[in-house]
Amino acid sequence: MLLVSFLLVIVATIFLLSGLFLTKDLALIFISIACSAVAGIVLVLAVMKSRPRPGAVPATVSSLPDLHGATAPLHGVTAPLHGSGPLGLGAGADPAAQGHADGHLLDLPHLF
């Protein structure tokens, strides 16, 4: 509907410019005014159609499922350090130095 309104405004502009510069006839100017009025009516109808209905109730927090258990903090859980993954990429490295530089950043409980 928005496209129809836009096209009607383009047509109204063409009729207005034709009525002003090509001929001295007022009929083209009145057609331009009518096209502009119809474009306005189409826009009003499009807005009325796009508004939510008063009977429609938006979703509230109480209607959503309880996800508290799924989003609770993971106390006592730590992430594995770099190089100690399932492929054993850090197996040949010194165990004391393995993941030492930023291992404290991966300790998840300090975030909560």
DAPEDA-V75834 format. One record per residue. N is the residue number from 1. RES is the residue in one small letter. NEAR is the number of other ideal C-beta (glycine too) atoms within 12 Angstrom. D_LAST is the distance of its C-alpha to the last C-alpha in Angstrom with 2 decimals. Layout:
n=N res=RES near=NEAR d_last=D_LAST
n=N res=RES near=NEAR d_last=D_LAST
This chain:
n=1 res=m near=19 d_last=51.04
n=2 res=l near=17 d_last=49.60
n=3 res=l near=13 d_last=51.65
n=4 res=v near=19 d_last=54.78
n=5 res=s near=24 d_last=54.26
n=6 res=f near=18 d_last=53.76
n=7 res=l near=17 d_last=56.93
n=8 res=l near=27 d_last=58.87
n=9 res=v near=24 d_last=57.95
n=10 res=i near=18 d_last=59.17
n=11 res=v near=23 d_last=62.40
n=12 res=a near=28 d_last=62.82
n=13 res=t near=22 d_last=62.49
n=14 res=i near=21 d_last=65.11
n=15 res=f near=27 d_last=67.48
n=16 res=l near=25 d_last=67.01
n=17 res=l near=16 d_last=67.72
n=18 res=s near=21 d_last=70.68
n=19 res=g near=23 d_last=72.05
n=20 res=l near=16 d_last=71.78
n=21 res=f near=13 d_last=73.03
n=22 res=l near=13 d_last=74.95
n=23 res=t near=15 d_last=76.94
n=24 res=k near=11 d_last=77.72
n=25 res=d near=15 d_last=77.28
n=26 res=l near=15 d_last=75.04
n=27 res=a near=15 d_last=74.37
n=28 res=l near=24 d_last=71.76
n=29 res=i near=24 d_last=69.96
n=30 res=f near=16 d_last=69.99
n=31 res=i near=23 d_last=68.60
n=32 res=s near=27 d_last=65.81
n=33 res=i near=22 d_last=65.04
n=34 res=a near=20 d_last=65.07
n=35 res=c near=29 d_last=62.68
n=36 res=s near=25 d_last=60.26
n=37 res=a near=18 d_last=60.50
n=38 res=v near=22 d_last=59.87
n=39 res=a near=27 d_last=56.84
n=40 res=g near=19 d_last=55.47
n=41 res=i near=18 d_last=56.12
n=42 res=v near=24 d_last=54.37
n=43 res=l near=22 d_last=51.30
n=44 res=v near=17 d_last=51.30
n=45 res=l near=17 d_last=51.58
n=46 res=a near=18 d_last=48.73
n=47 res=v near=15 d_last=46.44
n=48 res=m near=13 d_last=47.58
n=49 res=k near=13 d_last=46.94
n=50 res=s near=12 d_last=43.41
n=51 res=r near=11 d_last=42.22
n=52 res=p near=11 d_last=40.22
n=53 res=r near=10 d_last=42.31
n=54 res=p near=7 d_last=41.94
n=55 res=g near=6 d_last=41.72
n=56 res=a near=8 d_last=38.73
n=57 res=v near=10 d_last=35.51
n=58 res=p near=12 d_last=32.35
n=59 res=a near=9 d_last=29.38
n=60 res=t near=7 d_last=27.22
n=61 res=v near=9 d_last=23.75
n=62 res=s near=9 d_last=25.48
n=63 res=s near=9 d_last=27.41
n=64 res=l near=10 d_last=24.46
n=65 res=p near=11 d_last=23.33
n=66 res=d near=11 d_last=20.41
n=67 res=l near=9 d_last=17.58
n=68 res=h near=9 d_last=14.95
n=69 res=g near=9 d_last=15.26
n=70 res=a near=9 d_last=15.03
n=71 res=t near=10 d_last=11.82
n=72 res=a near=11 d_last=9.91
n=73 res=p near=14 d_last=6.71
n=74 res=l near=16 d_last=8.49
n=75 res=h near=12 d_last=8.23
n=76 res=g near=9 d_last=10.89
n=77 res=v near=15 d_last=11.51
n=78 res=t near=18 d_last=12.33
n=79 res=a near=19 d_last=14.26
n=80 res=p near=19 d_last=17.88
n=81 res=l near=23 d_last=19.08
n=82 res=h near=19 d_last=21.69
n=83 res=g near=23 d_last=25.08
n=84 res=s near=20 d_last=24.19
n=85 res=g near=14 d_last=24.34
n=86 res=p near=9 d_last=26.67
n=87 res=l near=9 d_last=29.61
n=88 res=g near=12 d_last=29.43
n=89 res=l near=15 d_last=29.64
n=90 res=g near=21 d_last=28.68
n=91 res=a near=13 d_last=31.04
n=92 res=g near=10 d_last=33.56
n=93 res=a near=16 d_last=31.27
n=94 res=d near=11 d_last=30.74
n=95 res=p near=14 d_last=27.98
n=96 res=a near=10 d_last=26.89
n=97 res=a near=14 d_last=26.62
n=98 res=q near=21 d_last=25.20
n=99 res=g near=24 d_last=21.95
n=100 res=h near=18 d_last=21.90
n=101 res=a near=12 d_last=21.70
n=102 res=d near=13 d_last=18.34
n=103 res=g near=21 d_last=17.03
n=104 res=h near=16 d_last=14.26
n=105 res=l near=15 d_last=12.96
n=106 res=l near=20 d_last=12.67
n=107 res=d near=19 d_last=10.53
n=108 res=l near=16 d_last=7.60
n=109 res=p near=14 d_last=5.62
n=110 res=h near=15 d_last=5.52
n=111 res=l near=14 d_last=3.80
n=112 res=f near=12 d_last=0.00
